[in-house]
Amino acid sequence: MAAPNGMTVDELLALPAAIDLDTANSALGIGRSTGYGLAKAGQYPVAVLRLGNAYRVVTSDLLRLLQVERPTCSAPTTSAVGGAGLCA
């Protein structure tokens, strides 16, 4: 299923907890120059973290903006390798 932003919902849900600005730009369907310009001006659509010379975006904020929800499971299971709280 394709999201209206250049990335599929599955791709969005597979993102790590924090992503670089280029990945966030891709998810939002905006170009690199526009994204960096918005970040520098403090006008990016979600909070941007400045870590040294790098910009990072918290994925949960991005998903909230795009109205993409992580699936929940009602009965977490455990795996044979010691994993707990995983959805079956």
Secondary structure as GFF3:
##gff-version 3
##sequence-region A 1 88
A	DSSP	alpha_helix	9	13	.	.	.	ID=ss1
A	DSSP	beta_strand	18	20	.	.	.	ID=ss2
A	DSSP	alpha_helix	21	28	.	.	.	ID=ss3
A	DSSP	alpha_helix	32	40	.	.	.	ID=ss4
A	DSSP	beta_strand	48	51	.	.	.	ID=ss5
A	DSSP	beta_strand	54	58	.	.	.	ID=ss6
A	DSSP	alpha_helix	59	65	.	.	.	ID=ss7
###
